Every structure is written in C-alpha cells, then in structure tokens.
Amino acid sequence: MITKVKANKSFRGTTKYVLEKEKAKIIGGNMYGKSTNELVEQFTLSAHLNPQLKDPCYHLMLSVPQTDRTLNDDELANLSQRHFANVIVLSRLQGDESQVKQPDKRIADTKLNQLVNEFIESELPAYDFFIARHSDKEHDHTHIVASRVNNLNGKSIRTWNNYAHSEHSARLLEREFQLTPVLSSWESKQKTMTRNQLERVERDGLPGEEIMRRAIEQVAVNKPTMPQLIEQLWREHQVKAIVIYYGHGGVRGIKFGIDIGSVNEDGSPRLLWKQGGNLNKYKCSFTKLQTELGINYDPLRDDSEIKYLNNFLESVDNSQVNQQIISTIFQKNTQAIAENKHQLTPAKSDAKQRASSELINTIFNFIEQSVVDDALLESLPQLTEQLSQYRQQLANNKTTLDDLGSAIADVEQRLVSQRAVDAIAKNIEQSAVELTLSETLPQLAEQLSQYNQQLSSGRTAFDDLLAAIALSEQLRSQRIVDAIANFIEQSTVELTLSETLPQLAEQLSQYRQQSDAGKTAFDELSSAITQELQSHTEKKAILSISDYIEQSTVESALTEAVLELTQQLSQYKEQLVTAKTTFKDLDTVLANELQSHVEEKAISSISDYIEQSTVSSALTETVLELTQQLSQYQQQEAGRTIFDDLEAAIVYLEQLHRSQTTVDAIALNKTPTITTDEPKLKDNLSAELYEYYSADLQNLLVTDRDKKIAIQALKDNKPTQDVEEIIKASPAGWTQDEARELVLIASNQLVTQKSEPE
C-alpha cells in the first residue's frame, strides 16, 4: 500500500477536497455530520480546545494496489481506522521502541497490536474523524480527515517522524489483511512519492521516470551483461539506454530516455532523458548498475557492442519495426562473435598473448635502458667538473662558517660576562644587542629558510633521479648508483651554499662592523653605568628608609580604618536583622488582610447570587400564579376591571424582575441559572415559540439560526430549561446535551455582549 500523512491548518479546504470529488462517499468515522459545513463546524469546536495548535487538521491517505483483491466498505473502513490508530500509538512511543526504521530496536508487532486494540476501545472516540472512499480510479483509496486535538484533555497528536510511522503501519496492515507487501522508503533506498505525484499518478498514470526505473529493475533480475541490458530495455520496454564515454575512452555515465507522447516543433517525437544517477542514484548509475543490480560489464568485451548500440539507438525512433531490427541485428552480431570465438582455441590464444607480452616488455626495457645510458654519458663529465668546483667553494665556505661561529661565540661570551651588571645596565645592553641582532638575524633566518627550500628541492630531484636510476640496475652496479647519488646530493648542497655563503659573508662583515661600534659604545656605557650605579645605590638606600616610614604610617592608618569599618558592619547587621523582622511582620499582616478581603468578596458575591436566586424564584412563582389567574379571569366577561388591574400588576412585576442585576458571570466563571421546580414546556408550546422566534431567521443555517433563537429567548428572560425545550423543537433534532451546549454558547455570547460596554 502507498500511504501519505500531512498536518495542515484548513479543515474546510481538506474536507471539501475529500468529499466533493467524483465518486466520493463517507464509509466510516465517529462524526454525526455528513456535509462539508457540518463536519467543519464540529472540527472547529474540537480545535477550540487547543487554540495554540497551529496545524489542527490531520490528513492521512491509503491506496490499495490494483493487483490486490477488492475490499468492501466495511473492510476498507476497518483498515483505515486501524491505520489511524497505529499512527497515534506510534507517535506516543519513546526511546528505542519509537525507532521504527531499526528492526532490532523498534516495538514488537504483537505488543503494538495489543496497544492499538486498547486505544481503539478506550481513546479513539475522543478524536473527531471521518473516512471517505474514492472510487474515481481503477484502484480504490481512502482519505482519513481528523482533528489532532483530544476532546477529553485537549492534548494534540505528535507529528514528529509521522511519515515513518505511517509507512510502518502500512507494512503491518499489509500482513494483517493479506495484501501485497511493499518495501518502506528506508528499505528500498527510494523516496516515497509526494502528494502531488500521487495525484498525478491517479490522473495521468505513472510518470516516465517511474516507468524507466521499474523497467531497469525488471530487466536486471536475470543479471544480464551491459549490452544485453541495453537491448532488452529497448526491445521489451521501449527505453533507450545510451552509454557516455570520455575522450580517452573511459565510461563517463549512462542516460535513459523514453517517449512520453510529446513532439518537437518539427513534428519529431520528444524523448524524456534522465541521467542514471538522477533517475535513482542508489541503483541506476553506471557503477550502481554493476554493484547493486549485478549487471556484468567487461570493457574489452562490451565496449564495441555498446558503441554500436549507441549509434543505432541515437538514429532511430520508437517504432516496432526498429525494435525488431535491433533484435535481429543484435542476434546476428552475437552469433558471429560466438562463431569467431569458437574458431580460436584457448591454448593458442593464451600462447600468443604470453609471447606478445614478453616481446613488448623486452623492447620496452631495451629502449628505457638505452635512454638512461645516453643521458648518463652526456651528463657525467659535466657533473664531474661541477663537483670539483663545488668542493673548492665548499672548503672556502666552511672556513668562512668557522670564522662566523667563532665570532658569534665571542659575542655570546661577552654578553654572558656582562649579565652581572645592575638591571639598568642589562636593559641598556640588551637593547643594544637586540638592535644589532634584529637587523641581522631575520636576514640569516630568511637565508636559512631559502637554503632549506633549495635543499628540499634538491632532495626531491634526487629522489626522482634515484627512481630513474632504479630502472638501470642491470647496467650499473650499486656502487656506481651510490656514487652518482652522493655526487648529485653534494652538487645540490654546494650549489645552494655557493648561492647563500657570499650573502652570509657580506652580512657577517656588516655584523662585525656593528659589533665593533657597539663594543666602543658599550665600554663608554659601562664606565657611565659604574658611576651611575654608585649614586643609584645611595639613592636606593634613602628610598628604602622613606618607604619603610611611609609603610608604617599606612599600616597604622589602615588599622584604624579597619576598626571603624568593623563597628559600622556590626551596626549594619543589627539594622538588617531588625528590618527583616519588620518585613516578616508586614508580610504576615498583608497575607491575613488579603485572605480576609478575598473571603469578604466571595461572601458578598455568594450573598448577591442567593438574593437574586430568591427574588427570581419568588417572582417566577408569582408570575405563574398571576398568569393562571389571568387565564381564568379572561374567561369571565364580568371581570374586565380585575383583568386590567392584574395586567398592570404583571407589568409592574416584570419591570421589577428586569431591574434586578445579575451576578457577574465572568467573576463566578459560570452562567447564572435559575433552578425552579416548574415543569417543562409542552411540545406544542415549544414548537409555537420556536416558530415565533425563527420567523425572521429562515435564511440562516440551522446551527446559526438556533443560536440566534437561544440568544433572543434568553434576552426575553426565558428560563434555561424552557430555552432548551424550544431548541429541541428545531428541525435539526438536537439531543438534550446538544441543546444544553447551544444554550450555554448563547448565554456566554450574551454575557460577552453585556460586558463589552463596561
């Protein structure tokens, strides 16, 4: 079965779509309404119980395949009802049991069926829903429209992971009702169709992409070769399969095409083309055809046939004649290839292949060896001459480096010896040394990094040359190879040193000059520092004495301040305790005062309500007695004077009754009602009053008209029981509970209208 589920805002739009479609009928549910307006009104009342819910409408769809047996209305209604219950129960699960995509973790089927049976008996009636059957297509399907709000507690149905819950429920129902099993989306690695796609399938049939996917999976069952797959797709399903190649001969991909009935501007048929990866990336790409569907492909064996089929398919249309032509040509080609293969014995072919491979390897080795020998013979004399020059330069550079190292060592010793000088002398010396080093060391570091880069590049070239020399192991012994490697490495090192050492020598001379100048300045600075140090020592002693005096003064002042702060802190704590006690007393007094105020307010409200009830019941009894007397007096012709007096008394009593103020319904959170023991209105009197109040409301719907009648009767101070009897006389046939609900709604609206001006 195919299933879909969606939550939306519009009860009216969903209900109208489901009921007003051709051959649609309601086959199940728990709602009394049959038309769109009646159902929407009941749904709206349910949604008011949870006004924070944004999407109160729940729409589920079940589609039974055409190949399955035809289900009657009762079976289809039972199937849809269990599906709705399954989705609700699965949405309530938590933990591993809710992981429906994992068979080893999800809830067991027997336990789920037990929970669903209990839910259907106890809680399902609390949700408003109806089930409609659509028979406008060859395959029947049902729509379940429901309110997500529970009418008992106002809680809503969770929609998290509802697609997976819906698919898992469909799998359970397929086994329970013995329908054709279908893989879920996570099992088939293929997305389920959207609602628009399902509607398109119902209207126009399967789309071209789905036809091609099913054709590929059907042909791939027998594990054919790639040419056989292409040929069978064309011959049996009119699907073209074109393999795309790169310029160097490798396979780039595969595309599939099908005639969907449209034509180009010139009248030629237009095909729908899809890349294999776009058609189904898990099964229909060129690689997945081999790994997932088991299509056999050998480039040496199949490429020539595939290219022939490509040329043929690109030049023909989808006619039956062309399909027969390709089948006969393909059979002839396969027969010719098979005959040629049988004519060649396996032994001869293997011997020829081995001989040809050995000959090719020998020729390749000879050519490669000759090329290496020529290159070495040309390069060795030049390398020898360069090596001698590099050795001389290396000796000179080593001498220069030794001088540089000794100079640096002298500078370091001189710097170390001066560390005993005072902090001021160290700072000045450090600034002078850093000045000279900051100018030379970055250049040395840069030269060193360049040397490292050149050395790494030389090593890379050396590694490449070693790889080339490895091919000539039969010509040269290992010693020659090592000598060449050492020579090349030494030449690289000498080349880099020859480039860097002149610069280093020049920088060293500049550093020596700066060092001499710094030494002279340092000597002068040392003598000045010695004198300054003596004066600094004297000043330091004086400062130490003054600091001691100042510290003792500060400590005495701090001691006095700390004592004062301690006293102030103790006083603050006492004040805080006093304030806390006062605050607690005030809180107790306020709580008592508030409780007494609430009790007085409640007592006054109850007394007002009791007083009103007493006056209303007394007035009601008096009015009934006067009404009976009036009816008796009307029968007597001689009592007209008494009738006039009685009528004046009735008018006075009615004015007195209307002048009584009712208790605030909002404060008491209930509608004021008058409890009397008077009997209910008679049926004929209720019908007459209903006709009287509905005289000007015939154009309204039944529900709206009855609400207006209830409001008008309450405005005329009719008792609640009488208003309920009048509403029960409606053609809608309301029950006692429904009539009571309508009167309650009317009374709330009436109270709201009265409270708005206030």
N, C-alpha and C positions, 0 to 999 in steps of 0.2 A: 504493500500500500504506500501511496505517497501522502505525506502529511505536511501541513503548514500551520503555524501559530503566530498570532500578532496581537499586540495590545494597542488600542488607539483611543481617541477622545470621543468620537461621534457614535452614539448609539443609533441615531436616526439614519446616518449615511450607511452604516453597516447593515442595519435591519432592512432598509429599503433595497440595497443591492441584493440581499439574500432572498427576500420574499417577492420582489417584483420582477424576478427573472422568469423567463418562459419555463413552464412545466415545473414550477417550484411549489412545494407543499410542506407543511409542518407535520412531522411524524413523531415528535417526542418533546419532552421538556416538562417543566412544572409551572408554566405561566398560564393564566386564565385568558389573556388577550389573544386575538387571532389576527388583528390588523396591525399595520405599522404604528399608528398613533397609540393604540392601546398598549402595545409592547414597549414603546419608547417611554410612555408615561410611567409604567411600572419600573422600568430600568432606572429612570430618573429618580424616583423615590428611593430606590436602593442606593444609588450613588450619593445621595444627600447624607447618608450615614457616615461617609468618609470624604468630606469635601476637600481634604488635602491631596487626594489621589488625582494625578494629572491624566492618566490613561485608564479610565474605569471599564472600558469596553474590551472584552476578550473574544477574539475571533479565531476558531480552530477549523481546519478543513481536513477531511479524509476522503481519499479517492481510491476505489477498489479497481484493480486492473480488469480489462475487458475479458481476459482469458479465464478469470475465476468464475465461479458459479454466481448466479444472480441471487442476491439477498432480498427478502421481502422487507416491508416497512418495519415490522417488529424486530427482526434480526439486525437491520441497519441502525435502528434507534438504540437497541441494546449495545451494539458495537460502539456507537458514538458516545453513549453515556459512560461506558467503562473507560473509553479513551480520555474523556474529560476528567473523570475521577483519577485515572492514572497520573495525569499531568499535575493535578493539585497535590496528590500524595507525594510524588517525586519532588515537587518544589519545597516540601516541608522537611525533607531529609537533610541531615548534616553529617559532616565527617566523610569517612571513606564510603559509606553507603550511598552518598549522593554522586559518586564518580561513576556515572553510567557508561562512560567510554572505556572503563577498565574492568573487564570481566572478573578479575581476581579480587577486586575490592568492592564492587557495587552490591546492592542489596539482592538477596536471593529471590528468585521468581515466586517461590511458594510464600515467603514472608510478605512480599509486595502484594500478591493476590489477597492474602488474608487482611492486610491493612486496607486495601481498596474495598473489599466487601464490607468491612466495618464502617468505612467512611460513607459508602452509599446508603447504608441503613440509618446512620445517625446524623451526618453533617451535610450530605449533598442537598437535601431540601432547603437548606439555609441560603443557597445560591440561586439566583434567578437565571434561568437559561432556557433556550428552546433549540430544537434540532430540526433543520429543514433539508429536504432531499431534492436534488437537481437531477432531472431525467432528460435534459435537453440534448445530451450527448449519448454516444453508444455506451460509455462506461458511466455507471452511477457514482455520485459522490455526495457527501453530506457537508453541511456547514453548521457549526455549533456557535451560537452567539450567546454570550453570558456576561453577567456582571461580576467583576473581580471582588466585590465587596460582600462580606458575610453579613446577612441581615440580622444575626443574633449578637455579634460582638463588634461589628464594624471593621474587622481586620480584612486586609486585601491579600490576593493570591500573588506570590512572588513570581516574577518573570525572568529571574536570573537563570541562564542556561536552559530556557524553555524549549529551544529547538532540539537540543539533545534529549531532553525528557520526552518530547513529542515523538521523536524517531524511535526511542527505546520502547515507548508504549505501543507504537505500531508493530514492532517486532513481536512483542508479547501477544497482541491480538491476532497476528497472522498465525501463530501456533495454536492459539485457543480456538479460533474459528476455521482452522484448516484452509487458509488462503495461501497464495503463492508467496514464499519468503523473499524478501528483498534485503540487500545489504545496506547498512546505515552509511552515512556520508563518511564517518571516520574509518569504516571498514573498507569501503571501495575507493578511498582516497579521491573522491569526486564530490564536488559541491552539489547539494540538492538545488532543484530549480526554484527560482523566486516566484512570488505570486503572479507577477506579470507574465513570466514564462509559462506558468501553468495555465493561465487564462488564454495565452496564445496557442498552447497545445490543444486546449479544449475547442478553440475556434478554428484553427488552421491546420492542426496535426503537428507532428514532430518537426522541429526545425532542422535545417540542413546539417548543422554541427552535430546534433544528436544522431542523425541517420548515419553520418560518416563514422562517429565513434562506435556505434553498435555494429556497423559493417566490419570495421577493423577487428573488434573483439571476436566477432563470429568467424571470420576467416582465420584468425590466429590460433584458433582452438587446435588445429591439426599440426601446428609448428612447421609451417612451410618455409622455404627459402625466400629471400627478398624478392627475386624476380617472380616467383610463384604468387607471393602476396600481391604484388602489383597487378599481375594478370588476372587473379581471381577477383580482386576488388573491381576491376573494370568489367569483367565478363559477367559476374553474378550480381553486382550491386550498382553498376554504372558510376563508380567512384574512381576518379583519376588520381594516381599517386606519382608524383614527379620527384626524383632524387636530384638534389642540387649539389654540384661539385665546385671546389676551389679551382683556381688556375693551375696549381701544381698537381691536381689530380685527386686530392683528398675529398672526402664527403663532407659537405657543409651542413646539410639537413635534408628534410623531406617535407613536401607540402601536398595537401589533399584538396581536390576540387569536385564539386557536384553541381549538376544543372538544377536550379531551383525554379525554373519556369520564366525567368525574366530574359529580356533581349536587349542588345545594344542598339545604338542609333541606326546602324546599317542592317538590322534585322537578324544578325547572328546571335546565337544563344549566349547569354552571360552566365559564367560559372561562379559559384561561391568558393573562393580559395581560402584555406586556412593552413598556417604552419602547424607541423605536428606538435611542437611544444605549446602553441596556443590552443590547439584542439583539446589536448589533455597532456599536461607536462609530466604526469606520472606514468603514462603508458604509450603515447603516440609520437614522441620524438624519436629520431632515428636511433639514438642509443637505447632508449627505453623499450623500443620495439624488440630489441635483441635481449635485453636483460630482464624485462618484466613479462613480455609476451612470448619469448622463446623463438623469435624469428632468426633463422640461420643465415648468416651473411659472411661470405669469403670474397675479399676484393679481387683476387686473381681469377676466381671462378665466375663471379657475378657481375663485375663492372661492365663488361662488354655487353651482356644481355640487358642490363639496366639502362645503359645509354641508348641501346636500340629501342627499348620500350619507351624511353623518354621522348625520342624523336617521333615515334609513332603516335603517342598519346597527344602530343602538342599539335599534331597536324590533322586530327580527326575530331568529329563531333560525337554526340552520344547516341548514335543510331544503332539499331540492332545489327545491321549489315557489318558495320565496323567492328562490333563486338565479335561477330563470327569470324571476321578476317583476322583479328589479332589472335583468336584462339587457334585457328588453323596454322597461321604463320608460327606461332609460338610452339605448337606441337611439332611442326616440321623442323624448326631450329633445334629443338631438344633432341629429336630423333637423330639429326645429322651429327650433333655433338656427341651423342651416345655412341653412334657408329664409329666415329673417329677415335673415341676413347678406347673402344674395344679392339681396334686395329693395332694399337700400340700396347705392347706387353709391359707390365710393371717393371720387369727386370731391366729391359733396355732403357726405359725412361730414367730409372734410378742411376744406371751406369753413366748415361750421358750427363745427367745433372752433376754427378760427382766429378767426372772428368772436366767438365766446363768450369766448375767452381775451383778446382785445383789449378787449372791453367790461368784463370783470372787472377787468383791470389799470387801466383808466381810472377806474372807480368807486373802486377801492382808493386810487389816487393822490389823487383829489379828497377823499376822506374823511380821508386822512392829512394832506393839506395844510391842510385846514380846522381840524383838531385842533391842529396845530402853530401856526397863526396865532392861534387863540384863546388858547392857552397863553402865547404871547409877548406879546400885547396886554395880558393881565392881569398878567404878571409884570414887564414893563419899567418902569412907573412906580415900583413898589416897589423894584426893583433900583437905579434911578437915585438915589432918596432914600438908600438904604442905602450906595451908593457914595460920596456926598458925606460922610456921617457917617464912613465908614471912612477916607476921605482925611484928615479932620481928626485922627482918632485916630492914623493912621499918622505924620502930621507930629509930633504930640506924642511918640509912641513913638520916633521917630528921634532927637529931641532928648535924650530920656532915655537912649537907647542910646549916643549920643555922649558924654554925661557919664559913663556907666558905663565906656566904653572909655578915656577919659582917666584916670579913677580907677584902672583896672586897670593902665594904662601907668605911672602914678606909682608904684604899689605895686611893679611889676616893676623899675623903675629903682632904687627904694630897696633892694630885695632884692639887685640886682646889685652896688650900691655897697658892700654890707656883706660881700661874699664874701672880701675881703682879710683879714678878721679871722681869728684863730687857729682851729684845729679845734674847740676847745671853744665858742667864740663861734658858729661856724657851726652846731654841733649845737643849741645853745640857740635860735638864731634860726630854724633850720629847724623845730624843734618848735613854736615859737610860730606860725610861718606855716602849718604843716600843721594846727595846731589850728583856725585860722580857716578855712583853705580846706576842710578836711574837713567842716566844718559847712555851708559854702555851695555848694561845687562839686557834691556829689550832688544837691542841690535844683536847681541850674542844669542839670545833665545830665538830670534827670528832666523838667524843663520843656522842654528842648530835644528830648527823645525824643517828648514829647507833641505838641510843635509839628510834628515831622517826621511823626508819625502823622496829625495833622489835615491837614497839607499833602498827604500821600499820599492820604487820603480825599477831600480837595478835588480832587486831580488825577483820581481815579477818577470822581468825579461830573462833573468837567469833560469827561473822555473820553466818558462816557455821553451828556452833553448835545451834544457835538460829533457823535456818531453820529446823534442825533435831528435835529440841525440840518442834517446832510448830506442828509436827505430833502427839505429845503425849499430846495434850490439854485435852483429856478426862480422862487421868490418874492423871495428876498433876494440881494443881491449879495455878493461875497466880502468886501467891506469891512465890511458890517454884521455878517457872521458873525465876523470877526476882532475887531470892537469888542465884540460880546457875549462872545466868549471871553475877551478881556482883562479885560472888566468882571467876569465871573464869577470868573476867577482872582484878580483883585485883591481882589474882595469876600471870597473864601475866605481869602486871606492876611491881609487886615485883620481878618477875624473871629477868626482864630487869634491874631493879635497882640494884639487887644483883650482876649482872654482871658488871655494869658500875660504881657503887659507890666506890668499892675498888680502881679502877684505878683513879677515881676523887680524892679520899683521898690522894693517893700517889702523884698525881700531885699537890694537894694543899700544902702538906708538902714541896715539892720541891719549889713551888712558894713562900712559907713563908721564906724559907732559902734565896732564891734570893732576896726577898723583904728586909730582914734584911741587907744583904750585900749592896743592893742598897741604903738603908737608911743611912748606915755609909758613903758610898761614897758621897751621896747627901749632908750630913752635912758638910763634908770636902769641897765639891764643893761650898756650899753656902757661907762659910767663904771666900773662894778664890774669889768667884764672887763679894762679897761685896767690897773687896779691889779693884778688877779689875774695878768695877763699878765707884768708885770714880775717878780713873785715866782716865777711859773712858769718864766720864763727862767733865773733864778738857780738854781732847783731842778733844772732840766733840765741845766745845766752840771755841777752837782755829781753828778747821776745818771750823766752821760756819763763822768766821771772814774772813778766807782766801777765802772761797767760795764766800762771798759777794764781796770781792775785785776783784776776778777773773771774776765774773759775770758782774760787772760794766765795766771791761776792754773789755770783749767780746761784750757787748751791744754797746759800743762806736765804736768798730771796725765794727760790723755789720751795724750800721747806716751809716758809711762812705761807706761801700761796696754797700749797697742798693742804695745810691745816685748815685754812679758811674754806677751801672747796669741800673738804670733808664735812665740816659743820653745815655748810649750805646743803650738801647732798642728804644729810640726815634729816634736816628740816623739810626738804622736798619730799622725802619718803613719808614722813608723818602726814604732810598735807595730802599726798596721794592716797594714803590709806583712808583718811577722813573723807575725801571726795568719793572714793569707791563705795564706802558705807552709805553715804548720802545718795549716791546713784542707785544702789540696790533698793533703798527705801522708796525712792521715787518710782523705780520700775514696778515694785510691788503695788504701790498706790495706783499707778496707771493701769496695771492689769486688773485690779479689783474694780476700778471705775469703769473700764471698758467692758468688763463682764456684766456689771450691773446695767450699763447702758444698753447692751445687746439684749439682756433679759427684759428690760422695760420696753424696748422696741418690739420684741417678739410678743410680749403680753398685750401691748396696745393693738398690734396687728390682729392677734387672735380675738381680742375683745371686739374689735371692729367687725371682724368676719362673723363672730357669733351674733352680734347685734343685728347685722344685716340679714343673716340667715333667719333669725327670729322674726324680724319685721317682714321679710319676704314671705315666709311660710304663713304668718298671720294674714298678710294682705292677700295671699293666694286663696286661703280658706274663705276669707270674707268675700272676695270677688266671686268665687264659685257659688257661695250661698246667695249672693245678690243676683247672680246670673240665673240661678234656678228660680228665685222669686220673680225675677223679671219675666221669665218664660210663663210662669203661672199668671202673672198679672196681665200679660198681653192677651191671654185667652178671655179675660173678663172685660167686657166693654165698659163696665161701670168703674173700672179702676184706673182711668186715664190720669187722674190727678196724682194718684200714688205712683204711677209709672213715671211721670215727669220728675217727681221728687227722687225716685230711685235712680233714674238716669243721671240726674245731677249729682247724686251721691257717688255713682260709679265713676263719673268723670273726675270727681274730686279725688277719689281713691287712686285712680290711675295716675293722676298728676302727682299725688303724694308718693306713689311707688316709683315713678320715674325720677323723682327728686332725690332718692336715696343714692348715695355714692357707693360704688362697688370697691371691694378691696383690690389693691394693685396686683394684677395677675403676675406681673414680672417679679415683684418682691416675694410673692408666695410661691413662684415657679409652678403654678398650676392655674387652670381656668376656673373661675368661680362657678360653682354649680349649686343648684337649689334642690335639696333632697326632700321630696314630699312623697306621700303615700298615695297620691292621686292615681287613678287608673290610666292606662294608655289610651290614646285616641282610637276611636273606631276606624275601621278600614275605609268606610265611605267618607268619613270626615277628613281623614288623611289624604285621600285621593282628591277631594274637593279643594283642600288647602294647597296641595301640590299644583293643581291646575290653575289656582288663583295666582300663586307666586310665579309660575312659569309662563304666564300669558305673554310677557314681553321678551322672553329668553329662548324662543324656539330656534333661533338661528345659531345658537352655540352648541358645542359638543355636549354630550351627556354629562361628562365629568365636570366641565366648567359650569354648565347650567345648574347642576345640583349644588356645587359650591356656592354659586350666587344665591340660590334659594335658601340654603342654610344660613348665609350671612343676613339675608333680608328677614328671615324668621327670628333670628337672634336679636336683630335690631328692634323687632316688634315685641321683644321681651317674652318670647315663647320659651317654655321650659326645655331643657336639653332633651328629655325623653320624647316630648312632642315633636321636636325638630327631627329626632332620629326616626320617628314613625312617619313623618312627612317624607323624609329622604328614602325610606324603604318603599314608598309608593311609586318610586321612579321606574320608568320602563327598563332601566339597566338591571333591576333585580338585585339590588345590593343586599348583602347579608347584614346581620346585626352588628358584627365587628367592623365591616366596611363602612356602614352608615355612621358608626361611632367615630371612626377615623376621619371621615369627611366633616363631621360636626366639629371635631377637635381642630382640624385645619382652619375651618371657617372662624371659629372663636379666636384662634391665635391671630388670624389676619385682622379681625375686628379689634382686638386689643392693640395691635400694632397701629392701626389707623387712628385709634383714640389717643395713643401715646405720642404720635408724631408731632402734633401741635404743641404739646407740653415741652 
